[in-house]
Every structure is written in C-alpha cells, then in structure tokens.
Amino acid sequence: MKFDIEPLANAHCDTGENPLWDAQKRLIYWEDIPNGRVFRLNVDTLEWDKIYDGPTVGGFTLQEDGRLLLFRENEFGLLQDDGSVHSLAQNLFPNTGRFNDVMADPFGGVLAGTMGRERGLNGGLFHFKADGSATELWTGTNCANGMGYSPDRKTFYWTNTTAKTIFAFDHDPATGHTSNARAFVQVPIGEGSPDGMVVDVNGEIWSARYGGAGIFHYDTNGKFVEKIEMPVERITSLIFGDDDLQTLYITTAGGKDGADTADGTLYRTRVNVKGQPEYRSRVGI
C-alpha cells in the first residue's frame, strides 16, 4: 500500500510525543516533552495552538470529564483552562526519573512509564488505579515506552526501548492483572529504536521507530508486515484518529525553534485498517 504523508503542524518539537485523539471535540493533542509544551489541533480546520507551557510533561491521558491528566517530572495533575495544573500526586518516585509515555487502562486507571535518571537502569512501568494507588510492573530499564491492548484485552503490549524489544504480557480482562512477560518483537541493530505504538482492531501492532524513519507494522505473531516510510528520521509515537479511526497521527522529534526543518512535525496518513478507541482515565474523579 502507498502511504501519503501529510504534514500538519510544525511546532519544531525537540521531542514531539503522546498524540491523543479526542473524538468528542475532534482534536488531536500532542506534546514537546523537554520544552514542557502541550498542543492541540482541530482536524477539520487544521488550526492548532499551544495550551500548556511549563515543567516537563512525559505523557497525558484524557479523563472521562474531558480534561487532560498530565504526568510531569515526578507528579501528575489535571490541566486547567488557564494552563495551570491542579496537582493530584507529588514526589512519587524519588529514585527514578521523569514519566515517559502513558495510557489509560480499561478500568479508569493509567499505565505510566518512567525514565531512569542519568541514563541509569532505574526506570520502569507503573500501574495507577483510579484511586491513585500504584503498582510497579517492571523495573530496570532506562526508557519505558509505548503500550496497547489486544482487542480482546487478553494481551497487553509494552515497549522497552532500552532493550529494543516490544514485550507481550498475559492480561486478565476482568481484573487487569498482568503476567508472563515475553519478547514479542526484537528490533535488529541498525533499524532504530522502538518508541510509541498502537494496536489496531485486528490485534496487529504499529510501532514508531526512533532513528528508523518509519512506522513498522507487525501481525499478531510479531511478524513484520510493512513499513510506512516517513520524511524524517526520529519517529516517536502515533494514534488512530478521525471518525472512522483509519488515520494515523504521528509525532516526530529533532526540531529546534527557528530551524527550517521538518523535524518535530506532526503528520498524518490514511491506512486500510481501523484502530481501537482509546480508554479514558478516571483518576481523581
């Protein structure tokens, strides 16, 4: 299949990340992690603006009430209309680094990755329930990244960028319990690093490849299917959007304010399969 790649918004993001589709408002949200900026784009008019400018944001979810729940350096809180953040939890993990890549779970909680401090191996993956309580699911990685569920919710996928591996876990759709982690996709040296990911309605994975200039598509057995070639090298994340959930919105990295390059641009492309609707969190509600 030929993919037409359309640039939408060049905010010159150092690390554009965490694209998220709001079906009710027809908006795409995304962020620039190190520069502490969050943006939104109207998919009908293609007008976009900045809605937050402050401390680093490692990821965010959409709450059931439509607000954004921002996971920042070592805390999380609700983004207010004036751009301020109402903190719900602070000083969460003093021995690890900032949050990196988060997603809502089917129960109103949030799965949140963290980065190791000073490139150490003390980052990991945490599960926050809707009541704010946390469980550590993984430790010992420098960079936790993209996640997703199979359509039947019996498999949970998580990207360990440090190990260049997408892991699969058994997932109990009734309780949310995860177990039996095993390698699902191992990225060869020289193909870049696996970053954000999404799972389509057929249970197949679409993985952003940082340094690999593309989106890599895998079937339910972890077999490579195809690559969406991108015009820049550092592809960070993606989300299915639009009414039919057949448009991939894609974030990239490497941009700098004032630089006349395409790095750090938000893109989109149409695909021939539908995505799954994203879950919404209920933390603090």
PEQUI-V599392 format. One record per residue. N is the residue number from 1. RES is the residue in three letters. SS is DSSP state (H for helix, E for strand, - for the rest). OMEGA is omega in radians with two decimals (NA if undefined). Layout:
N/RES/SS/OMEGA, N/RES/SS/OMEGA
This chain:
1/MET/-/3.07, 2/LYS/-/-3.12, 3/PHE/-/3.06, 4/ASP/-/-3.07, 5/ILE/-/-3.09, 6/GLU/E/3.03, 7/PRO/E/-3.08, 8/LEU/E/-3.04, 9/ALA/E/3.09, 10/ASN/E/3.07, 11/ALA/-/-3.12, 12/HIS/-/-3.09, 13/CYS/-/2.99, 14/ASP/-/3.05, 15/THR/E/3.02, 16/GLY/E/-3.02, 17/GLU/E/2.93, 18/ASN/E/3.06, 19/PRO/E/-3.08, 20/LEU/E/-3.09, 21/TRP/E/3.04, 22/ASP/E/-3.06, 23/ALA/-/-3.11, 24/GLN/-/-3.10, 25/LYS/-/-3.11, 26/ARG/-/-3.14, 27/LEU/E/2.89, 28/ILE/E/3.02, 29/TYR/E/2.99, 30/TRP/E/-3.02, 31/GLU/E/2.96, 32/ASP/E/-2.90, 33/ILE/-/-3.00, 34/PRO/-/-3.14, 35/ASN/-/3.05, 36/GLY/-/-3.14, 37/ARG/E/3.03, 38/VAL/E/-3.08, 39/PHE/E/2.99, 40/ARG/E/-3.13, 41/LEU/E/3.03, 42/ASN/E/-3.02, 43/VAL/-/3.13, 44/ASP/-/-3.10, 45/THR/-/-3.03, 46/LEU/-/3.00, 47/GLU/-/-3.13, 48/TRP/E/3.13, 49/ASP/E/3.12, 50/LYS/E/-3.09, 51/ILE/E/3.11, 52/TYR/E/3.09, 53/ASP/E/-3.05, 54/GLY/-/3.11, 55/PRO/-/-3.12, 56/THR/-/3.03, 57/VAL/E/-3.13, 58/GLY/E/3.13, 59/GLY/E/3.13, 60/PHE/E/3.05, 61/THR/E/2.98, 62/LEU/E/3.07, 63/GLN/E/3.12, 64/GLU/-/-3.14, 65/ASP/-/3.06, 66/GLY/-/3.11, 67/ARG/-/3.05, 68/LEU/E/3.05, 69/LEU/E/-3.05, 70/LEU/E/3.01, 71/PHE/E/-3.01, 72/ARG/E/-3.05, 73/GLU/-/-3.08, 74/ASN/-/-3.07, 75/GLU/-/2.97, 76/PHE/E/-3.11, 77/GLY/E/-3.05, 78/LEU/E/3.09, 79/LEU/E/-3.14, 80/GLN/-/-3.10, 81/ASP/-/-3.12, 82/ASP/-/3.13, 83/GLY/-/3.09, 84/SER/-/-3.11, 85/VAL/E/3.05, 86/HIS/E/-3.03, 87/SER/E/3.07, 88/LEU/E/3.13, 89/ALA/E/-3.10, 90/GLN/-/3.05, 91/ASN/-/-3.00, 92/LEU/-/-3.04, 93/PHE/-/-3.05, 94/PRO/-/-3.08, 95/ASN/-/3.10, 96/THR/-/-3.09, 97/GLY/-/-3.04, 98/ARG/-/3.02, 99/PHE/E/3.09, 100/ASN/E/3.12, 101/ASP/E/-3.13, 102/VAL/E/3.04, 103/MET/E/3.06, 104/ALA/E/3.10, 105/ASP/-/-3.09, 106/PRO/-/-3.06, 107/PHE/-/-3.13, 108/GLY/-/3.08, 109/GLY/-/-3.10, 110/VAL/E/2.96, 111/LEU/E/-3.01, 112/ALA/E/3.04, 113/GLY/E/3.06, 114/THR/E/3.09, 115/MET/E/3.04, 116/GLY/-/3.10, 117/ARG/H/3.05, 118/GLU/H/3.12, 119/ARG/H/3.05, 120/GLY/-/-3.10, 121/LEU/-/3.14, 122/ASN/-/2.99, 123/GLY/E/-3.12, 124/GLY/E/-3.11, 125/LEU/E/-3.11, 126/PHE/E/3.07, 127/HIS/E/3.07, 128/PHE/E/3.03, 129/LYS/-/-3.11, 130/ALA/-/3.12, 131/ASP/-/3.09, 132/GLY/-/3.12, 133/SER/-/-3.01, 134/ALA/E/3.03, 135/THR/E/3.09, 136/GLU/E/-3.13, 137/LEU/E/-3.07, 138/TRP/E/3.02, 139/THR/E/3.09, 140/GLY/E/3.04, 141/THR/E/3.07, 142/ASN/-/-3.01, 143/CYS/E/3.02, 144/ALA/E/-3.04, 145/ASN/E/-2.89, 146/GLY/E/-3.05, 147/MET/E/3.05, 148/GLY/E/3.12, 149/TYR/E/2.95, 150/SER/-/-3.11, 151/PRO/-/3.12, 152/ASP/-/3.11, 153/ARG/-/3.11, 154/LYS/-/3.08, 155/THR/E/3.04, 156/PHE/E/3.13, 157/TYR/E/3.12, 158/TRP/E/-3.11, 159/THR/E/3.01, 160/ASN/E/-3.06, 161/THR/-/-3.13, 162/THR/-/-3.13, 163/ALA/-/-3.09, 164/LYS/-/-3.03, 165/THR/E/2.92, 166/ILE/E/-3.12, 167/PHE/E/2.99, 168/ALA/E/3.09, 169/PHE/E/2.89, 170/ASP/E/-3.10, 171/HIS/E/3.10, 172/ASP/-/-3.08, 173/PRO/-/3.13, 174/ALA/-/-3.05, 175/THR/-/-3.07, 176/GLY/-/-3.12, 177/HIS/-/3.10, 178/THR/E/-3.12, 179/SER/E/2.99, 180/ASN/E/3.09, 181/ALA/E/3.07, 182/ARG/E/-3.14, 183/ALA/E/3.13, 184/PHE/E/3.06, 185/VAL/E/3.03, 186/GLN/E/-3.07, 187/VAL/-/-3.14, 188/PRO/-/3.04, 189/ILE/-/3.13, 190/GLY/-/3.13, 191/GLU/-/-3.10, 192/GLY/-/-3.07, 193/SER/E/3.10, 194/PRO/E/-3.06, 195/ASP/E/3.13, 196/GLY/E/-3.13, 197/MET/E/3.00, 198/VAL/E/3.10, 199/VAL/E/-3.11, 200/ASP/E/-3.06, 201/VAL/-/3.08, 202/ASN/-/-3.13, 203/GLY/-/-3.14, 204/GLU/-/-2.99, 205/ILE/E/3.02, 206/TRP/E/-2.98, 207/SER/E/3.05, 208/ALA/E/-3.06, 209/ARG/E/3.11, 210/TYR/E/-3.10, 211/GLY/-/-3.11, 212/GLY/-/3.03, 213/ALA/-/3.12, 214/GLY/E/2.98, 215/ILE/E/-3.11, 216/PHE/E/-3.06, 217/HIS/E/-3.14, 218/TYR/E/3.10, 219/ASP/-/-3.05, 220/THR/-/3.06, 221/ASN/-/-3.12, 222/GLY/-/3.13, 223/LYS/-/3.13, 224/PHE/E/-3.14, 225/VAL/E/-3.05, 226/GLU/E/3.09, 227/LYS/E/2.96, 228/ILE/E/-3.13, 229/GLU/E/-3.13, 230/MET/-/-3.08, 231/PRO/-/3.09, 232/VAL/-/-3.00, 233/GLU/-/-2.92, 234/ARG/E/-3.12, 235/ILE/E/-2.95, 236/THR/E/-3.06, 237/SER/E/-3.09, 238/LEU/E/3.12, 239/ILE/E/3.00, 240/PHE/E/3.13, 241/GLY/E/-3.05, 242/ASP/-/-3.02, 243/ASP/-/-3.11, 244/ASP/-/-3.12, 245/LEU/-/3.11, 246/GLN/-/3.04, 247/THR/E/3.03, 248/LEU/E/3.00, 249/TYR/E/-2.88, 250/ILE/E/3.08, 251/THR/E/-3.13, 252/THR/E/-3.05, 253/ALA/E/3.06, 254/GLY/-/-3.13, 255/GLY/-/3.07, 256/LYS/-/3.11, 257/ASP/-/3.11, 258/GLY/-/-3.13, 259/ALA/-/-3.11, 260/ASP/-/3.13, 261/THR/-/3.11, 262/ALA/-/-3.13, 263/ASP/-/3.13, 264/GLY/-/-3.13, 265/THR/E/2.94, 266/LEU/E/-3.12, 267/TYR/E/2.93, 268/ARG/E/3.05, 269/THR/E/3.11, 270/ARG/E/3.09, 271/VAL/-/-3.04, 272/ASN/-/3.11, 273/VAL/-/3.13, 274/LYS/-/2.99, 275/GLY/E/3.06, 276/GLN/-/3.04, 277/PRO/-/3.12, 278/GLU/-/3.05, 279/TYR/-/3.05, 280/ARG/-/-3.12, 281/SER/E/3.10, 282/ARG/-/-3.09, 283/VAL/-/3.12, 284/GLY/-/-3.14, 285/ILE/-/NA
